Amino acid sequence: MKHLFLLLLLPMALFAQSKKEQRLLKKADKIHARAYTVDTHADVPINMLEMEGFDIGIKHEYDKDGTQIDFPRMKEGGMDAMFFAVYMAQGKRTPEGNAEAKEKALKIFKAIHEAVKKYPDMAELVTTAREGYAVHKKGKLGVFIGMENGWPIGQELSNLQLYYDLGLRYITLAHSFNNDISDSSGDPEGAEHNGISKYGEACITEMNRLGIIVDVSHLSDSAFYDVMRLSKAPVFASHSSCRALSDVKRNMTDDMIKLMASKGGVIQINFVADFLKKPSEEVAVSIRTLRMQAMRADATPEDKKRINNELRQLKYKYPGDVPNVKTVVDHIDHVVKIAGIDHVGIGMDMDGGSDVMGCEDVSKIKNVTIELLKRGYTARQIRKIWGGNTMRVMAAVEKTANKLNK
């Protein structure tokens, strides 16, 4: 009789759970309808340039081609704007190498501009917080531009003005290897400048003058503290997570997060698996090996496709090492606890390594919002996390530039 009673209760419990999920989804829909949602790091230009048959204006399927971003899926998920990354794997730091990096960067800028021009009813290029909000009111998606790795600046500060005029609004000073500007957190050779170089100091000064956000993701700890000393404007980490929860050098310590927050900055939580949840040593070694292969300047599109497939296979082989939306919100919770609600945002790194169960592509971002609601975050707080804090930083950087140019 007891077992029969429990069996009768089960459908009722499942129905109640389903109704609760439906209520949360409706609430998430309302929040996204009122919010201006912004992601600060999207590597979709890689697909735009290198993936045969990829068209950002057509809906693709993650399960079929592994892509995570296109305009239709942004609309479906409630993602209003993203910073498309001009990504550059570090190559030779020679005059010839610098010229090649500049040429590649200009091709990426061109691809982004052409994608927006091809679909004028879907999206517009935006360069300021005010423009972002205005485009959103027209019912269109916003495409901001960031640069991942300052290598294309070369030794010519004038390139910063060139890239700014093309729409660039943040620069990740270095990537996985040291460059002429900054030390990286990932260079196997260790520190070269013991932080930011003298040339890097000049770059930061010019970025402040122009109104380009200094991005501290990928930097060594010493370089981060140099940036905090040097920048006259707030900075952000476009795609980083909390070292307290996943002890990897790419993540930020509590002290770094609090210092950046004290100067008005924001940490944008990264959705790359091992930055959210430290994997077992076996998986970590495999991930590092594959990522180093992908970061080689001579890596071909075929190489990168193979590497991405192998990274996805690790998820199925070791499911316990894969984070989910709860893991993401654990990092958000941690930042809110130590630095406050005004200093956390989202930088998923989709199409560049993002791998979260329940948020496999941009169409599923409301699952993060639902988890935030489950943990008691208010609609106002969620709007800050999903873009409000980022736009505040952007406006502050614009204001600093205006003051410096008077």
Steps between C-alpha positions, in 0.01 A plus 500: 500500500784739588668441165170553318449830683848619399437402139181707503686800642776490236295639207371779726855592600616498140204718397577749778866508395399557137271789599781656703740477203237659276457790745876552515526498120223759471677716755830460313326598176370819665846586635663453159226708337591795725876445534780597263702179495865523398770234473855635489682223315378317189738319265246457220721692251719187491206312348413790271847486345602137529194274501378401157129567462462700821263797471431706810157600373381139479415280797750219551483205740758440770448123485577496128788744450609597853436872444350702783412843360301642211249784477187277509622317811587831668140611441360168618699505822444864588862611447485863391865576430839332492858616466632318193869425552780589262699202625865451415717210613844635590758473222846639429573837660693637204417782257382236254300315765340822623402593144344157451304535825368840390397359163315211665331734747375724220350195326308416817374858535388485137316170556313643801401815311386298197290265716312794651452664159368172357225484764402864571156398625655268760801683641703820512857579595504693829787683668355672807262417781252754363514346151448156649181604676374685190548197274329281758195729496479445123474126562842423355803318634811696590847399386784653701863421415782397733855384422649193666878552506666837447752354255335669194590838653863413426738782584273770354275677750319657204346158434286553809329796331456292183332216687292739710366659181400150383290455815744344748402566861712264708836326475615191689862615532652152458380149427667171595857618442688815595504780244658846472230647726453259787585172664243223462372265769556210262850542359704187583817713501370711789530876544679719247409851613403421860160642413428773247786618278592867450340479158195344663474800731483726194231276349286525815536879503385519138215254560378720788516805273307334220241326716610139449439276803810329639422129532702309763396145405798278411748731677752391761427605858779760491366643175153527654631703793695723261181566302316595818776749579521642148144525366311821563172333402321192636608171343340159464588135457308411184501123562642382832372312804585461870828339604349423841264253328730373225868546577644579158721798410252626239253574779502794740576487871262653753747784557511576127120496468458730801768743381350519152155554654631781721595684181163440335590189298317177420599134470308332219456131585654264243316179403811297407475175696833493684472868597172418676588162647852367527510166319682185600871501414448258211240726340698816580806367315287410197335843497832686531655297219207560266478873582871552438454337159206729421693811604785439258513778241529239222196297613272443199118504502513120467730482804263714705197296395675180604609653831148625578359156426755340733415751774130417464576129520671557836164626630332170420792294624527685834151646573587566864755760391249705300340802675133593472301821548512449877880513482480827307274654762733375775763734352249785476401439863865513603563835330183649649606379845849653489453804274129575462233469233638792297821324402404178324390434142506234230774422244419147387781449244256321268654362181832527682478227764175556695367165621220507757227237528165675471647795310652332198435794270371857516137391455508348850623791712167529683597186690759715678230757579273225636778380731555858620128524578512172692774649718298807584646764269255779418414614148701819559806305612475264202481795260826629648671163457376455144619835368432793729839481669680470166324805358589697813870422446475589133337835580765573765781427253335732246471772767868463596601532134295819465673651805847404375432661162390838639 
